[in-house]
Amino acid sequence: MKERIKKDKKNVLITGVNGHLGSRLLDEFIGKRYNIFTLDREKQKENKKNVKYLIVDITDKKKLYKYKKLFNKIDILIHLAAYVPLENKLDDLEKSIDINIKGSINLLNLLKKKSKYIFANTCEIYNPKTFYAISKLTAEKYLEVLCKKKNITFISLRFASIYGPGEKIRRAIPNFIKLAIKNKDIIIFGDGKEKRTYVYIEDAIQGIIKAVNYVKSGVFNISSEEIITIFNLTKLIKKITKSKSRIIFKARKKEKIDLVFDIKKTKKLLHFKPRFKLKKGLIKETEYFLKHG
């Protein structure tokens, strides 16, 4: 694949650009001081100007390695592509291993020395109870070791649950908002006292940009510092949507666990500071669902 690459700009390859985070990140990078390449297994609905698109599955070594010469010119890889089950019942062992572990290593093996590998991880790895979470933790550990051997800067960003307009994963926030808008019952499994921190999509993007500009290797949590219980989250969403939904408590399906993340290291080294308060982010996501359904 022959491409005209401006030599005065760094070459950035972003995987998973069809996803919630990837599509927004691409918009952020366009027009900046980079030559932008994207990689996804499916064609983009709309090709953007001055972006080079690669359509290939990261698990297909043979097809992926056809782009070896191009990869040798990449300065920064931002790896967002992953197998993320839309629901817990869709958690799949083979897909988790093939895509999240083997696929991530396939990309690494094509990178040149002294390049940078930014890996989008999940804070679920602190309590890995799913094939998905275990595969992301395993991939991070393999990549750390392999990048060190290949003299590649490696940064893993462990994201709290990302929310914001356009998300497709059936997580608590979008589910609660949709139910509240329709005045349907909101079901909480357990007592709702579990504590959570979230991160708004724009802050997640800011975290990636900070990592792009950071010159060393490291592992960082990307999260807000605002702590809220599941019950108080539902009450806040009800207030924002002016909903008449009832909050129904049912027997707990999973163990009770708080997911609250420390970002002191991220603030100090990456100079990352969350800009979106939870209420502001929820209002924006509510507006999105009211407009798009």
N, C-alpha and C positions, 0 to 999 in steps of 0.2 A: 504494500500500500504506500504509494508515494504521496507525500504531503509537503506543502511549502511551509516551512517552519521559520518564524522570525528568530534569528539567533540572539537578539538582544533581550528576549523574554524567556522566563522559565516555562518549562513544559509541564502541565498539570493534567493528570488523568484521574477522572472521577468515575467510579463504578456505581451501579445502582441508581442511575439518574432518573429512572421512572418511578422511584419511590417517593414517599412523603418528604424526607429530608433531602434526598438527592436532587429532586426537581427544583426545590427552593435554593439549594446551594448553587446549582448551575446558574440560576438567575443572578445570584450575588456575584459570581465570578466573571460573568460576561462584561466586557468593557474594562476589566482590570488589567494589570501588567503581566498577563500570562497567555501562553498558547494553550487553549483548552481542548482536551480530548475526553470523550466519554465512552464508557463501555457498559453495555447492558445486553441481556439475551433477547430482548424484544425491541422492535423499532420504536423510536420516539414518535408520538402523535404529531409533533410539530418540530421540524428542525430549525434550530436557531442559527443566525448568521455568525460566522467566524468560529464555529464549533465543529470539530471533526468527530464523527460518530463511528464507533466500532460495535457491530452487532455480533456477539459471540458469548457462549456459555462458559463461565470460568471453570467448570468441571470438565470441559472438553479440551484436554491437553493438546491434542493434535491441531485443532483449529486455532486455539489460543496462541500456540507457538509460531503460527504463521506471521504473527505480528512482532516477532522477536526484535527485528531491526528498529521498529517504532518504539518498543518498550526501552530499548537501549538509549533512547533520547529523552526518556521521561525523568524529570527531576523530582517530582512529588506525586506520589500515588495516594489518593484519598479513597479508601476502600469502604464503601457503604453497603455494597450488595451483600445480601445474606438471606438465608432461609429463616423466616420468622413466622411461626404458625399464627394464623389469624385468630384461632381459639385454642385453648389448652388441649382440647380433645384431638386437635390436628397435629400435635407434637409428634415428629417423625424422626426416628433414629438414623436411618440411612441418609435422608436428605440433610440432616444436621451435620453428619460426618462428611458427606460428599461436597456440600456447598460451603459450609462454614469453616471446616478445617482444611480439607484437600484443596478446595477452590482458592482459599486465601494463600496457601503455600504455592500453588501454581503461579499466582501473580508475582509473589516474591521472587521466585526462581528466574523470572524474566527481567527483573530490575538490575540496573547497573550499580556498581559500587559508589558510595558517597551520595546516593539518592535518599529520599525520605519516604517512609511508609507510615501513613496515618490510618489507624484501624478503628472503625466505629464499633465499640463494644457496648455492653449493657451492664447496668448495676445489678441485674439479676444474678450475676456470677458470684455475688457475696453470699448467696444462699441458693446454690444451683440445685433445683429440684426437677428440672426438665431436661430433655435431651438437648433442646435449644441452648439453654444456659450453660450446660456442661460443655457443649461444642464450642461456644464462644470463649469460655475460660481456657479450654485446651488450645484453641487456635492462638490466643494471645500468648500463651507460654511458649508454644513452638516458634511463633514469629519473633519473640524476644530473643531467643537463642540463635535462630537462623540469621536474623538481621545483624546481630553482633558479629557472627562469623563472616558475614559478607560485607561488613563495614557499611551498613545502611542504618540511618537514623530511624528509630522506631518509636512511634507515639501511639499509645492506646488511650482512647477517650471512652470512659465508662459513663454512658448517659443514663440519667434517671429517666423515668417514663416521659417520652416527648409527647406534647399535646399541641394542638393548634389547628387552624383551618386546613382541610384536605387530608387528614389522617384516615387510614383505611383499617388499621388494626382495631379489633373489637375490645378496646380497653375500657376502664371504668369511666373516664371523663366523657368521651364521645357517646357512650351508651347512656349515661345519666342525662346528658344534655338532650339527646333525642327523645328519651322517655318523658323528660320534664316538659319539653315543648308540646308534646301530645297529651300532657296531663295523665300519663299512665303511671301505674305503680312502679316505684324504684325499689328494687330488692337488694338488700345488704345481707350477705352471708356472714353470720357472726354478730358481734355487738357493735361493730362499726368504730371501735376505739383504736384500731390499727393506725399508726402514724405514717404519713407519706410526705415525700418531697417530689416535685415534678419539675420539668424544664420546658419552657415555651419554645416553639420551633425557631424563633428568631434568636433566642439565646443559645440554642444548640448550634446554630450556624456560626454565631460569634465565637463559640468555643473552638470550632474547626479552624476558623481564620486565625485565631490566636495560636493554634498548634502549627499552622503553616509557617508562621513567623518565628516560632521557637526553634532554636538551633540545636538543642540537645534531645536525647531520648528520654522517655518518661511515661508514666501511667497516671492519668488524671480523671477525677470525677467531674462530670459536667451536670450540674443541678442548680436549682434555686436553693435558697436558705430558708424558705418559708415552709414551715411544718404545719400540716393539717391532718385531722383524723378523717377517715372515710365518711363517718356520719356528718361531720361539719362540712365536708366537701359537698355532700348531697344537699345540705341546707343552703349552702352558698349558691349552688346551681339553681335550686328552687327559687331563691330570692331574685337572682338575675333574670330568670325566665318568667317570673311571676306565675309560677306553676301551681296547680292544685293537686299535683301528684302526692300520693301517700308514700311514706317510707315504710317498707315492710321488712322485718327481720326474719331470716330463716336460718336453719342449722348450718353451722360452718362446714364447708367442704374441704378446706385446706387448713394447715396449721396457722396459728396466729403469728404474724411477724410484722415488725415495723421496718419500713424501708426509708430510712433517713440518712442522707449522705453528707459527709464532710468535704467542703471544697476549699479549706484553708490553703492547702498546697497549690491548688489550681489558681487561686486568687494571687498568691505570692509569686509563683513562677511564670504562669501564663498571663498574668494581669487580667484575668477573667472576672467580670462582675455582672451578674444577672441584672437585666434591665426591666424585665416584665414581672410585675406582681401577679399573683395567681388570679385575682379578680379581673384584672385588665385582660389577661390572656383568655379567661373563660368568656368574657363578654365578646371578644373577637371571634372565638370559635362558635359561640351561640349565633352571632350575626351571620356567620358562614352557613350554618345549618338552616337558618331561617330563609336564606337566599337560595341554597342549593338542595335542600331537603335531606 
